[in-house]
Amino acid sequence: MQVASEKVVTFDFTLTGSQGEVIDQSHGGQFAYLHGSQNIIPGLENALDGKEPGEQINVTLEPADAYGERDERLMQNVPRDAFPEGAELSVGERFQAQGPDGNPIPITVSEIGEEEVTVDANHPLAGETLNFDVKVVDVREATEQELEHGHPHSEDAA
């Protein structure tokens, strides 16, 4: 069975940056997603389309096909007192802010001043060229419930 829309795809991967540093990997565990449901970055999903179990691919993705370019408008200075009282702030620390629509926005502390903290709402990998080494492990039909929910369920889930 080939990777196609509405199929659950399981794969192993290693993600490296432009300097060859390992950013993430599946550690022999397998990663599963519902193809065509935007569960993974677009460039990787496109590269997997039509592949079969056992196939291995290496793909380099430019930012536009991964997490996008960095957007300096997503850098913002906020008052220190906007953070929880007693919070030990450090550069690189991640928090959840609330967006204007009420949805959570992950932010990263990028600079700490006396009165203000600079936060970055860009994805940590925005602007990065990414290299994926992927082996397709399994492709199966999605269940009705998986299609309805837009993501795969584990086999032992009720």
Backbone torsions as a table, in degrees:
resi	resn	phi	psi	omega
1	MET	NA	136.8	-178.0
2	GLN	-94.6	154.0	173.3
3	VAL	-64.6	125.6	179.5
4	ALA	-157.7	170.1	179.8
5	SER	-54.7	139.8	178.4
6	GLU	69.4	20.4	173.6
7	LYS	-107.3	145.1	172.5
8	VAL	-89.0	124.0	-176.8
9	VAL	-113.7	131.0	176.2
10	THR	-114.9	132.8	-179.8
11	PHE	-147.2	159.8	170.4
12	ASP	-104.5	146.9	-177.7
13	PHE	-149.5	157.6	166.0
14	THR	-130.2	128.9	178.6
15	LEU	-109.2	124.8	176.9
16	THR	-123.6	155.2	177.6
17	GLY	-86.8	-176.0	-175.3
18	SER	-66.8	-18.8	177.6
19	GLN	-98.0	6.5	178.3
20	GLY	87.7	1.5	-179.9
21	GLU	-73.8	137.5	179.6
22	VAL	-75.2	123.4	179.7
23	ILE	-96.7	-39.2	-177.7
24	ASP	-161.5	155.6	173.3
25	GLN	-159.6	161.5	-175.2
26	SER	-84.9	-1.3	175.5
27	HIS	50.6	39.9	179.3
28	GLY	78.4	-15.0	172.1
29	GLY	-78.9	165.2	-175.7
30	GLN	-113.2	142.7	180.0
31	PHE	-101.0	132.9	-179.1
32	ALA	-122.8	144.8	176.8
33	TYR	-149.1	164.5	177.6
34	LEU	-98.6	110.5	-175.3
35	HIS	-63.8	133.2	179.7
36	GLY	90.4	0.3	-177.8
37	SER	-108.3	14.6	178.9
38	GLN	57.5	38.3	176.6
39	ASN	-81.5	-20.0	179.7
40	ILE	-131.2	169.5	-177.4
41	ILE	-62.5	146.2	-171.5
42	PRO	-58.6	-42.6	-177.3
43	GLY	-62.8	-38.5	179.1
44	LEU	-71.1	-42.0	178.6
45	GLU	-60.1	-44.6	178.9
46	ASN	-62.0	-40.2	-178.9
47	ALA	-66.5	-28.7	-178.3
48	LEU	-84.3	-17.3	-177.7
49	ASP	-55.3	127.7	177.0
50	GLY	86.2	-4.9	-179.6
51	LYS	-77.2	161.8	-179.1
52	GLU	-123.5	160.3	177.0
53	PRO	-53.2	137.1	-179.2
54	GLY	96.9	-21.3	179.4
55	GLU	-72.8	143.4	177.9
56	GLN	-122.5	136.7	178.4
57	ILE	-131.3	151.5	170.1
58	ASN	-120.4	125.8	-177.5
59	VAL	-136.3	135.7	174.9
60	THR	-105.2	127.2	-177.6
61	LEU	-115.6	127.1	172.6
62	GLU	-74.7	160.7	-176.8
63	PRO	-50.6	-39.0	-178.1
64	ALA	-60.5	-27.6	-180.0
65	ASP	-98.9	3.7	-178.0
66	ALA	-120.5	-106.5	-176.9
67	TYR	-104.6	13.7	176.6
68	GLY	82.3	171.8	176.1
69	GLU	-77.3	156.1	173.5
70	ARG	-66.4	141.5	178.9
71	ASP	-120.6	107.6	-176.8
72	GLU	-63.3	-18.9	176.0
73	ARG	-67.5	-15.1	179.3
74	LEU	-88.7	5.0	172.6
75	MET	-93.6	134.1	-175.8
76	GLN	-147.2	142.9	173.3
77	ASN	-93.5	130.5	178.3
78	VAL	-127.9	150.8	178.3
79	PRO	-62.9	144.3	178.0
80	ARG	-56.1	-34.6	-176.5
81	ASP	-74.4	0.0	174.1
82	ALA	-76.7	-13.8	179.6
83	PHE	-92.0	157.3	-179.8
84	PRO	-54.9	141.3	-179.7
85	GLU	-58.6	132.6	179.4
86	GLY	81.4	2.5	-179.6
87	ALA	-65.2	129.7	175.3
88	GLU	-84.6	101.6	-177.3
89	LEU	-84.6	138.6	174.2
90	SER	-145.3	148.8	179.3
91	VAL	-60.4	133.8	-178.3
92	GLY	95.4	-13.7	179.9
93	GLU	-68.7	143.3	-176.9
94	ARG	-110.4	142.2	178.4
95	PHE	-135.0	167.8	171.7
96	GLN	-109.3	123.9	172.9
97	ALA	-104.5	166.5	178.2
98	GLN	-106.5	125.9	179.6
99	GLY	-77.2	170.1	-179.3
100	PRO	-60.3	-24.6	179.0
101	ASP	-89.7	2.4	179.5
102	GLY	89.7	-8.3	179.6
103	ASN	-79.4	148.0	179.0
104	PRO	-70.6	143.0	177.7
105	ILE	-124.9	118.2	176.6
106	PRO	-72.2	133.0	178.3
107	ILE	-128.7	154.4	178.6
108	THR	-121.9	133.5	176.4
109	VAL	-72.1	124.5	-179.4
110	SER	-112.8	-20.3	178.2
111	GLU	-157.8	143.1	-179.0
112	ILE	-122.2	120.0	177.1
113	GLY	-109.5	179.8	179.5
114	GLU	-62.0	-44.9	-174.4
115	GLU	-111.0	-23.7	-175.6
116	GLU	-129.4	156.0	176.1
117	VAL	-122.0	131.0	176.3
118	THR	-90.2	125.6	179.3
119	VAL	-118.6	154.2	-176.3
120	ASP	-124.5	119.5	179.6
121	ALA	-97.0	5.8	173.4
122	ASN	-68.1	150.3	171.2
123	HIS	-61.5	142.0	-179.0
124	PRO	-56.0	-23.9	-179.9
125	LEU	-102.7	10.0	176.6
126	ALA	-61.7	138.5	179.0
127	GLY	83.2	-2.2	-176.4
128	GLU	-97.0	142.2	168.8
129	THR	-85.8	127.7	-173.8
130	LEU	-117.0	144.0	178.4
131	ASN	-118.4	123.9	179.0
132	PHE	-112.1	132.9	169.5
133	ASP	-112.7	112.1	-170.7
134	VAL	-127.3	137.9	171.6
135	LYS	-120.8	121.7	177.7
136	VAL	-73.3	124.7	-178.1
137	VAL	-98.1	-43.6	-175.4
138	ASP	-153.5	149.8	172.4
139	VAL	-135.7	128.6	179.5
140	ARG	-142.8	163.8	175.2
141	GLU	-66.5	140.5	174.4
142	ALA	-78.9	149.1	175.2
143	THR	-77.8	164.2	177.1
144	GLU	-58.3	-41.0	-179.1
145	GLN	-65.3	-40.2	177.7
146	GLU	-63.8	-41.9	178.3
147	LEU	-63.9	-41.6	179.5
148	GLU	-64.4	-40.7	-177.4
149	HIS	-83.9	-19.2	177.6
150	GLY	82.0	15.8	178.0
151	HIS	-157.9	158.4	179.9
152	PRO	-75.4	155.7	175.4
153	HIS	-112.6	150.3	177.5
154	SER	-69.0	154.6	-175.1
155	GLU	-63.4	-28.1	-178.3
156	ASP	-96.5	8.5	177.0
157	ALA	-78.2	146.4	-179.8
158	ALA	-80.2	NA	NA
